[in-house]
Amino acid sequence: MNTHILLINCPDQKGLTASITRVLFENDLNLVQIKEHVDETSNHYYIRFTFTGDVVADKLVRELSGVLPKGTGITLNPRPVKDIVVLATKEYHCLSDLLVRHHFGELNANIKAVIANRPELGEITGRMGIPFHCISHEDKSREAFEQEIFARVESFNPDYVVLAKYMRIISPPYIQRFKHRIINIHHSFLPAFVGANPYKQAYDRGVKLIGATAHFVTKDLDEGPIITQKIIHVDHSFSATAMRKAGQEVERMVLAEALRFVFEDRVFVTGNKTVIFS
């Protein structure tokens, strides 16, 4: 039997869940799972349905729109497998993890290409059968380089752009063009130690916890809506190099989990926060 996903977000009011489930029932659809949340600060309602049955999409969306308030967002059956482009530089740990997951069908996405501003990762990418494009930033203005990078990105028409240790700042026009569709892995438990050399910053500060943060990219550097975070314990015996090595393991896990949530359509963005139905 066909399985469907329905995502709804709208201003909150009484009886929303009952109204939606009544429409589904009247269309002879069988509910499998409901996840819902009300953001009391913004008075906004978020819900994710999984259900089975034969759907006439236009009819169902029309009937749902008739019982929901103005300003409702309705998404029925988003693309089950996302098309993505990965941007990288030269650090391999996150990219290699994504390539292996993709090879074994665990990523729930098609990696259309890897684009990097350095050539080091071309060999591993090619071995996994993924197109690799090296676009150097050297001897180019930032504007010219970004225009070239994102012209190549857009040629693949991706659903999402994943920054797998892409060590370049993205300008606001391109962030706006891919609003809430660029996902970054940051080598720090944000908002601590933003910018470069976070493990050296953490070592100098003598921290006892280090971590990683996956977030959507916004014009505010490293301050976009957070998807996933994890931490591990460290102590005085860890050098900055040992912290970096341990942190890279966390980065792999955090990015993979964040992408699973996003690619399975479990994430709503609300302001500078997320609602995640795990």
N, C-alpha and C positions, 0 to 999 in steps of 0.2 A: 504494500500500500504506500502511496506517495506521502512523504513527510515534508512539512512546510514550516517556515519560520516567519513570524509576523512581529514586527517591531513598531511600537507606537510611543510617541511622546507628545504631551499636550498639557495645557493648563489643568490643574487638578480640580475635580468637583466630585460630588457624591455619585455613586452608582456607576462609575466608569467600567470597572471590571465586569460587573453584572451585565451592562449594556453590550460590551464586546463579546462576552461568552454567549449571550443570547443570540447574537448574529451568527456566531460560529455554529451553534446548535441548530439554528434554523436552516443552515446550509449543509446539514448532515455531516459535520466535521467533528472529529474526535480529538479532544484535548489530551496531550501527552504531558506537557509541563508548562507551568506559568511561573515567571519570575517578575516581581514588580517592586517599585520603589517610589516613594513620594519625597521630593526635596521640599521640606517645609519652609526653608528660607525663601525659595523662589516660587513656592506653591506650584510645582511642576511634577507631572506624573510620567513615569517611565515603565514600560512593560514589554516583556519578551514572551511570546507564545510559541510553543512547538505543538503542532497538531498534524493529524493524518486525514486523508480523504481526497476526493476529487474536487478541485477548485476551479471555478470560473473567476479568474483574477479580477477583471474589470468590475464584475458584479459585486464581488465581495468587498473590494475597496470602496465602491460607491455606497454600499449599505453601511459600512463602518463609518464613512464620512458623515452619513446622515444622523448618526447617534453620538458623534463626538464633537467637542467644541471647536470653534474657529481657531486656527493656528496649530492644528494637529498635524504632526508628521507621521505618515504611514509608509512603511516599507514592507512589502510582501515578497518573500523568496528572493532575497539579495543573492548576487552571484555566489554559488556555493564554493567555487575555487577562484581565488583572487589572482590577478596578474600583477606581478611586482617587478620593480627594478631595484637592484641593490647598488648603493654607492659605497665605495671603499677607498682606502688610501694604501697602506702597506701592512697594517696589523691583520693577522690572519685568523685569530681565534674565533671571532664571531662569524666571519664569512664562511670559514671551513665548516663550522657547526651547521649553518643554514644550508650549505651545499649538500652535506651528508643527509640531513633531514629531507631535503628535496629529493635526493636520489632514491631514498627509500619510501617516498610517499607520505612522510609524516608532517609536511609543512602546511598542507591545505592551501597551497599556492603554487603558481607557475612562475619560476624565476625566468623572466624574459631575457634579462641581460645583467651582467655586472659591469659597472662603469667606474673607473678609478682614475685618479690623477697621477698615479705611478704604476709602473709595469710589473711590480713584484708578484702580484696575485694572479697574473694571467695564466701561469702554468697550472695551478691547482684548479682554477675555474675551468680551463679547457679540458682537463682530465675528467671533470664531472659533466662534460658535454654542454656547458652553458656558454653562450657568446660573451666574449670579454672585449671591452672597448677602453683603451687607454687614451685619455684626453689630458695632456699635460697642462699645468697652470703656468709653467715657466715662460718668461718673456711675453706674458699677456697681462693686460689689465684684468682686475677682478671682474669687471663688467663683461669683457669679451670672453673670459673663461667660463663664467656662469651661463652666458648665452649659449655657448657651445655645448656645455654639459646638459642643460635642460632642453635644448633642441633635440639632443639624442634621447634623453629620457622620454620626452613627449612623443617621439616617433614610435615608441612601444605602447603608448596609450595605457599606462599602468593604473590599476586601482590604488596602489600604494607605492611609496618610495621608502625604502628601508636604508637607514644610515648605519652600516656595519663598520663602525670606527672610521667614518669619513671625517677627516680632520680639517674640515673647511667650514666656515660660517656661511650660511645661505642667506641671501638678501631677501628683504620683505616681499618684493613683487612675486618671487617664486614660491615663497611660503604661502602667500595669499592664493596663488594659482592652485596650489595643492593643499588647501586648508584642511587641517585634521586628517591629512593623508600622507604626511611625512613622519616617520617613526624613528626616533633616535635612541641609542643606548649610551647612557652617560656613566663614566667610570667613577661614580661617587654616589653616596646616598644623599640626593638633593634634598634641601637646598644647600647642604654643606659642600665646601670645596669645589665651587664652580670654576670653569675655565680650564687652563692647562695644568699639567703636573699635579693632579689631585692626590696621587699616592705619596708624592714627596711632601705635599702640604699636610697630609694625614700623618706621615711619619714625623715630621717636624713638630706637629701638635701633640704627638704621643697618644693618639686615639686608641681605643680598645675595641671599636667596631668599625668595619669598613663595609661598603656595599655597592650596589649598582641600581640605577634607575632607568627604566624605559619610559619615554614620554613622547607626546606629539610635539612637533616643532612649531614654535610661534616666533614672532619677531623679537620677543624678549629672550635673550640667550639663556638656554637651560632652564627656562621657567614655564614651559608649556604643560598642559594637563598630563598628570602622571598616570601611567597605566599599571606598572608593576614596580615594586621595590623589594630587594632582599638584602640581608646583612649577614656577616659572619664575624666571629670573635677573633681578635688578634691580641698580641701582648708585646712586652718590651723586647722579646727575642726576635721579632720580625724586623728585618731591614726594609727599606723602601722597595727594594727589588722583590723581596719575598711578599710584601704586601701587594705589589703589582701582580705577581703570579697568582696569588690567591684571589685577588679581585677579578682577574680575567675569567676564572672559573665561574664566579658569580655572574659576570656580565653575560656569558653564554646562556645560563639558565634564565636570567631575567628577560633577555631579549626573546628567547624561544617562547616563554610563557606569555609575554605581552603580545607577540604575533599570533599565538593561538587564540587568545581572547578576541583580538581584532578580526582575524580571518574567520572566526566562527560567529561573528556578528553579535558579540556579547558586550560591546562597549558603546555607551552613550557619552557624548561630551556635553557638559553643562557648565558654561562659563569657563573657568580655568581649572575645572575638576572633571572627573569621570565617574560615571555609574557603571559598574561592571557586574554582570550576572555570571558568575563563575560556575 
